[in-house]
Amino acid sequence: MSAPTTSVPASPRVGLFVTCLVDLMRPTVGFAAIKLLEEAGCTVEVARAQTCCGQPAWNSGDSANAGKVARGLIAAFEPFDYVVAPSGSCAGMIRAHYPELFAGDAQWEPRARALAAKTHELISFLADVRGVTRVAARLKASVTYHDSCSGLRELGVKRQPRALLATVAGLELREGPEAETCCGFGGLFCVKYPDVSAAITDVKTDDIVATGANFVLAGDMGCLMNIAGRLKRRGSKVAVRHVAEVLAGMTDAPPIAGD
Amino acid sequence: MESTSGRFENNARAALSDPTLQTALAKLADGFPARRLEAAGRMPEFEALRDAATEIKEHVLDHLDVYLETFERQVVANGGEIHWCRDAEEARQAILEICRAAGARTVTKSKTMIGEEIAINEHLERHGIRPVETDLGEYIIQLRREPPSHLIAPAIHLSLAQVAETFRASHKELPRERALNEPDALLAEARAKLRPDFLAADVGITGANMLIAETGGNVLVTNEGNADLTHTLPRVHIVIASIEKIVPTLEDASVIVRVLARSATGQDVTVYTSFCSGPRRPGDLDGPDEYHVILLDNGRAKLLGGEFRDMLRCIRCGACLNHCPVYRAVGGHAYGWVYSGPMGAVLMPALIGMHEARHLPNASTLCGRCESVCPMRIPLPRMLRAWRERLHRAGRGSLFARLGLSAWASVASRPGLYHAIMAPLIRALGNLAGPGRRFRRLPFLGAWTSARDFPAPEGETFMSLWAEAERKRKPYADLRARSARP
């Protein structure tokens, strides 16, 4: 699905979908996203009427409640040229699953499809839609990157964050062989099957620690909270941050779950 | 085989605390995925081949009745016989009758998942017929009376030492001083033990990787050659296969063979690929006198018209198991019945009942890696979610979770209310956290904090900071600095 780049003005109106986890847990990521989007020439607006994309209900098989939440989000973001979220999971929900959620609904399916077509994950939006090739940030550290599942497999987010991270002054990227392996979060999965989830997370955190990197970065708060929580429980010093914080040069706030 | 799927949580906990199993699973996860990637890398047209294989099976499913009837006509024309079986019981009966008519006492078997599905071994034993598994992995688990824990590597859960122990316990005449600590020694022991059974067997039972409509024959792929000895030596060959195993032509079969081994083990092709053409014809050097095909439905036809239809493209390569983080954590037995991994979690609710298998579609992170490696491009995560949808509609799952979702949705669909509730809640939680910025324990989040710390929120919500910025027309950077507590 390609965005309608030709019909969009030089400074497109971007509606920032903050996502519920960034809103509640880590506003810094929202501000970092705004900074990056503005630097990429966008006019950013934050619709007040946003909460969550509805994914917790959707993944629980509760499409009635997912639809209830999703309809509000669709209405809130209709006025914008683009909708951008600092999350592969939430952007994936809108792009890949809203059309499915409203399939056959004469009123809402077209609106869901229209929203899906203009919704993007933040880093891929910067790189693929806005053509951003470098950032002005600096971070003297080694980092490893976790590919969040939805971003990677639903939206093809893989090289974009790496390409931009490569332009952060002082930053060294250390890839782990398990970068594409799920972190074990899985939304409600991690509290429904906590033992299985923790075992999956251990594969991920072992891999992160083995890279010897100072930081682990990713584009999804769910993964990051899970990874940070497990790393800290195991006494690791690896700092956990959303990739947008690093790209925006906003690393003054403490990392997720402290350092 | 009786299902323990309903006890998935306990099964999983037991698996997680079994160090031998964990070692075996780590080895599997390091081996198969890397080899698949190498095999795909050696073949530039691999992705196109996946598309072609998918299209073949889609075409078959569109015209399944036609190809099944064509297959039947060909089998009969070759002098073979078809046995249409609606369910496991009919299949067991049909097989028993063939064995009885052949006066069989010993039946050799090469690996068949449908055989596991209908629990044919137990049935034959109950009726005084001795089934002998001839695939090494299947032979081992038959001795241990265990179900397979992997589609293509049924004994993958065992260590070499456990296999040696099993042989010592079952092979009474095995000299104590014989070393069994090398794979080759174990293999030699099994071969020596199996050889007389190959020769003595009255009936050979095999599965079928594919049934070929135009020839009325079947394809078998193995790495051990045991299938060939199973179907050529005995007087009677019984093929047991489910109805979706059919492909139109030999050429179609060759397309699927090319994706099968690469996806499964990372081999370009298995060591043996055998094409059985029915009973021995005049002039043939070998082959059985009788060729029977058990065509089993067991719930498949019902899937054909619904949202789980894509599952019928599955060729049982095991790639989804090999790449699944949940399978890697708990192994196959935790799933509680014949199948496991993502394909099992989609198929089993249809075969053993949605309630019994209720955990399986839920015990997934929906990470999507299974779909990304499936040679037949089966949308496994979509179907796992579809089962969740059905379970939800049937009122399964904890009442607490259901009410929680509804309460959450009615608040989350009222943004004003949502933000008014969340802002003070999050502020309080942020204040509660110490300078470590995390909680070791939180009420209502015990499942999270059992294994992880819970990261503390920064304090103010983004939306309240943003509202303040708009109200005061302040640059948001100032507010952001406030939100980040030292």
Contacts between the chains, C-beta under 8 A, distances in Angstrom:
chain1	res1	chain2	res2	distance
A	18	B	462	5.0
A	18	B	463	7.1
A	20	B	412	7.7
A	22	B	462	6.1
A	23	B	422	7.6
A	23	B	461	5.2
A	23	B	462	4.4
A	23	B	463	5.5
A	24	B	422	6.0
A	24	B	426	5.2
A	24	B	457	5.8
A	24	B	461	5.7
A	24	B	462	8.0
A	25	B	426	7.9
A	25	B	455	6.6
A	25	B	457	4.7
A	25	B	458	7.0
A	26	B	457	7.3
A	26	B	458	5.7
A	27	B	458	5.7
A	27	B	460	6.4
A	27	B	461	6.5
A	27	B	462	3.7
A	27	B	465	5.5
A	27	B	480	6.9
A	27	B	483	4.8
A	28	B	458	6.3
A	28	B	480	6.3
A	28	B	483	6.6
A	28	B	484	5.8
A	30	B	462	4.2
A	30	B	466	7.6
A	31	B	462	7.7
A	31	B	465	8.0
A	31	B	476	5.9
A	31	B	477	7.2
A	31	B	480	4.2
A	31	B	483	8.0
A	34	B	476	6.8
A	46	B	463	7.7
A	46	B	466	5.2
A	48	B	415	6.5
A	48	B	419	7.9
A	48	B	463	7.3
A	48	B	467	7.5
A	49	B	415	4.5
A	50	B	415	6.4
A	51	B	412	4.4
A	51	B	413	7.6
A	51	B	415	5.3
A	51	B	418	4.8
A	51	B	419	7.7
A	52	B	412	5.0
A	54	B	409	7.7
A	54	B	412	7.6
A	56	B	405	6.9
A	56	B	408	7.1
A	57	B	405	5.3
A	57	B	408	7.6
A	57	B	409	5.9
A	58	B	385	7.5
A	59	B	366	6.3
A	59	B	385	6.6
A	59	B	388	7.1
A	60	B	388	6.2
A	60	B	392	6.5
A	60	B	397	7.5
A	60	B	401	7.2
A	60	B	405	6.0
A	61	B	385	6.6
A	61	B	387	7.5
A	61	B	388	3.1
A	61	B	389	4.0
A	61	B	390	7.2
A	61	B	391	5.9
A	61	B	392	3.7
A	61	B	393	7.5
A	62	B	389	8.0
A	62	B	392	5.2
A	62	B	402	7.6
A	62	B	405	5.2
A	62	B	409	7.8
A	63	B	389	6.2
A	65	B	405	5.3
A	65	B	406	6.0
A	65	B	408	7.6
A	65	B	409	3.6
A	66	B	409	7.7
A	68	B	409	4.9
A	68	B	410	7.5
A	68	B	413	4.7
A	69	B	409	5.5
A	69	B	412	4.8
A	69	B	413	5.2
A	71	B	413	7.5
A	72	B	412	7.8
A	72	B	413	5.2
A	72	B	415	6.6
A	76	B	415	7.6
A	100	B	382	7.9
A	149	B	365	7.0
A	149	B	366	7.6
A	149	B	367	4.0
A	149	B	368	5.6
A	149	B	369	7.3
A	150	B	368	7.5
A	153	B	367	7.4
A	153	B	368	4.0
A	153	B	369	7.1
A	153	B	371	7.5
A	153	B	372	5.6
A	154	B	368	6.8
A	180	B	369	7.5
A	181	B	325	6.3
A	181	B	369	7.7
A	182	B	325	4.6
A	182	B	365	5.0
A	182	B	367	3.6
A	182	B	369	6.9
A	184	B	325	6.5
A	184	B	365	6.4
A	185	B	365	6.8
A	186	B	364	7.1
A	186	B	365	2.9
A	186	B	366	6.4
A	186	B	367	7.1
A	187	B	365	7.9
A	187	B	366	7.9
A	188	B	401	7.6
A	189	B	362	7.5
A	189	B	363	7.4
A	189	B	364	6.9
A	189	B	365	5.1
A	189	B	366	7.7
A	190	B	447	7.6
A	190	B	448	6.7
A	191	B	445	7.6
A	191	B	447	3.9
A	191	B	448	5.7
A	192	B	362	6.3
A	192	B	363	7.8
A	192	B	401	7.9
A	192	B	447	7.5
A	193	B	9	7.1
A	193	B	12	7.0
A	193	B	362	7.6
A	193	B	363	5.3
A	194	B	447	4.4
A	194	B	448	7.2
A	194	B	450	5.2
A	194	B	451	6.0
A	195	B	9	7.9
A	195	B	12	6.3
A	195	B	13	5.5
A	195	B	16	5.7
A	195	B	451	7.6
A	196	B	12	5.3
A	196	B	16	7.2
A	196	B	326	6.0
A	196	B	329	5.3
A	196	B	330	6.1
A	196	B	363	6.4
A	197	B	365	7.7
A	197	B	451	7.4
A	198	B	450	7.5
A	198	B	451	3.5
A	198	B	452	7.1
A	199	B	16	5.4
A	199	B	329	4.1
A	199	B	330	7.6
A	200	B	325	4.5
A	200	B	326	7.0
A	200	B	328	7.7
A	200	B	329	5.4
A	200	B	365	7.1
A	201	B	451	7.3
A	201	B	452	7.3
A	203	B	325	7.1
A	203	B	328	7.3
A	203	B	329	8.0
A	225	B	454	7.7
A	225	B	455	5.0
A	226	B	452	6.6
A	228	B	438	7.8
A	228	B	453	7.6
A	228	B	455	5.3
A	229	B	438	7.2
A	229	B	448	7.1
A	229	B	452	3.1
A	229	B	453	4.6
A	229	B	454	6.0
A	229	B	455	6.1
A	230	B	451	6.6
A	230	B	452	4.7
A	230	B	453	8.0
A	232	B	438	5.6
A	232	B	452	7.7
A	232	B	453	4.4
A	233	B	440	7.8
A	233	B	451	6.6
A	233	B	452	5.2
A	233	B	453	5.0
A	250	B	480	7.4
A	252	B	481	7.5
A	252	B	484	6.4
A	253	B	458	6.7
A	253	B	483	7.6
A	253	B	484	3.2
A	254	B	437	5.5
A	254	B	484	7.0
A	254	B	485	7.4
A	254	B	486	7.0
A	256	B	437	8.0
A	256	B	455	5.0
A	257	B	437	5.9
A	257	B	438	4.1
A	257	B	453	5.7
A	257	B	454	7.9
A	257	B	455	3.8
A	257	B	456	7.3
A	258	B	435	7.5
A	258	B	436	4.8
A	258	B	437	3.6
A	258	B	438	5.5
A	258	B	455	8.0
A	258	B	456	7.8
